[in-house]
Amino acid sequence: TEAVRKALEADEPEKARAIAARIKDRKNYAYLLEEIESAIPLAKARRGDLAEVRKMLGGLKTAYERVAVLTELASALAAKGETETAKKLLEEALQMLFTTTVNQKGLESAGKIAAVYSIAAPEHAFTIVEIGIEEMNSYIDAGIKLDEFYDFGSLEEGELLYGSMNRQLLLHLPNSTALLKNLARADFERTVRLADRFG
């Protein structure tokens, strides 16, 4: 399994699948086999393989998986200068996202879509980020009310303490920084206003 894990870390899920074919205990390693199958569409998307991704899209289990693959594909194509195709894929991903429940996964997915839009079509990225900030602010306000009610101690002078933030949320800060940099290049003043509205 170590060889499988190394292949996955190297973004070579097809190689991982070939190695995993020799695993006899399929039941106990089902989690690893599933991880391999989930990684293959994403790897093909990162390579910009539009035809292959289209073939695999219908086989993905959840809307979030399909959104993630379409977003990765759009990012790869935008980097190659195929902006119009990238924009169509992002629109498709957004339409899928509208059918899902509003939760952390949805906000993360929207953020990834906005990050690619910030390169391919900044105006769309601004709209997504503006909506996302409004949603996040409403969750933060609700969290502050709960903290005050239960006296969790996550606030200091009305401000949410950095150390009390969800660790998973902090993992997205580097991506958010890149997104804001791209937006600032497109419209600095509007980006500053956006940042001021958060929290």
N, C-alpha and C positions, 0 to 999 in steps of 0.2 A: 504493500500500500504506500510505502514511502516514495516509490518511483511514480506512482499515480499522482500523489500530492505534488511532487516536484513538477510534473508535466502541467498540472492545473495552475500552479503558481507562475509558470512560464507562459501562460495563456496558450497552451497547446492541448486543448481538451480532446481532440481527435487522437493524439498520441496516448493520452490518458485512457481513452476508451479501449484502444488496442491492447494496452498493458493490462487493463482491468478484465479483459476477456479471459485471462488466464486464472482469475479468481474463482475458486470452486465453491466457496461458501457465499453464495449470492444473497442469502437471507440476512446474514449478520452484517454484510457490507452493502445492503440496499441503499443506505443513506449516501454512501460514496458514489454508487452508480447513478443515483438520482442527481447528485451534484454535478457529475460529468455531463449528463444529458442537458442540464440547465445551462451549463457553461458553453456548450457548443454553439447555440444560436447567437449568444453574446459575442463570442470570438469571431464568428463569421460577420456579424454586424460591424465589429471594430475594424475588420478588413475591408469593409465597404462592399461586401458581396450581396448586392441587392437581390439577384435571382434566387440564390440559396436561402436567404432570409425569408423571402416570400413563401417559399416551399414549406418552411418550418414553422411559420407564424401560427398557423391554425392548430398546430399540435401542442402549443404552450397552454398550460393549465389555467393561468389567471390573467386578468386584464393587466395587472401590474407587471407581469413578466413580458407581455406583448409590448407594453409602453416602454419598458426598459430597453428591449431589443430595438424597437423603432427609433428611440432616442439615440442609442449608440450608433446605429446605422446613419442617421441624419448627421451626427457629429462627424463621422468618418467622411461622408460625402461633402459636407460643408468645407472640411479641411482640404479636400481635393478641388474645391472651386465649383462643385455641382450644387450651387445654392438653391436653385428652383426645386430640384428634386428633394433636397434636404427640407425645404419649407413645407412641401406636400406631406412628407413623412411626419413632420412635427405636428401638422394639423390633424393628421390621422391619429397620432398618439394622444393629442388633446381630446379629440372626440371620444376615444376609448376611456380616457380618464374621467370624463363627465359622467360616465355610467357607474363609477365606483363610489363607495362611501367616503365622505370627507374624514380623513384620519391622517396619522403621521406619514404612512406610506404614500398617500395621495399628495401631501404637501411636498414630500421628498421628490416624488416623480415630477411634479409641476416645476420644482426648482431645477431639476436636470433639463427639462424641456426649455425652460427660460434661459439656461446657460448656453444651449446651442443656438437658440433664437438670438441671443445677444451678439452672436457672430454673424448669423445669416440674415436676421431681420430684427434689429434692436427695438423697433416700435412695439412689436408683439411681446418682446421680453419685458418691456416696461409695464405693459398691461398685466401680464401674469404676476410680476413681482408686486405691483400695487395691490392686487387682489390678495396675494399671499401675505403681505404685511398686515392688511386689515384682519385676515383670519388669525394670524399669529398674535396680534395685539389683543384680540378678543379672548384667546386662550390664556394669554398672560394675565389679563385682567381677572379672568375666572380663577386662575391659579392663585393670584394674590388674595382674592376674597376667601378662598379655601384655607390658605395659609393663615390668614388673620383669624379665621373661625377656629381652626384647630391648633393654632399657635405652634406651628412647626419650626419657627425660627429661621425661615429662609429669606427674611426681609431685614433691611437695615435702613432706617429713615425713608421708608416707602419704596426703596429700590431692591430689586431681586438680586441676591448675592450670586456671584459668578460660580462659586463652588457648589451651589444648590441646583445648578442646571443639569438636565439629563445628559449623561455622558455621550449617549448616541447622538444627541443634537450637536454636541461640540465637534463630532467627526465631520460635520458638513461645513464648518467654518472656512476651511481652505477653498472649497468650491464656491462658497458665497463670495469670498474675496475676489476670486477670478471673475465671477459674474459681474460684480460691481465695477471692477476695472474696465470691463468691456462696455458696460453701460455708460461709464464716465467718459469714455472716448467718444461715444455717440452724442451724449448730451450731459455735460458735467453738472449744470445747474439743476436739472431734473433729478439726477442721481443723488445730489446732496439733499434735495427736498425729500426724496424717498428714504434716505438713511435717517433723516431727522424725524420721520413719522414712525419709525420702528421703536416699539417699547413704550 
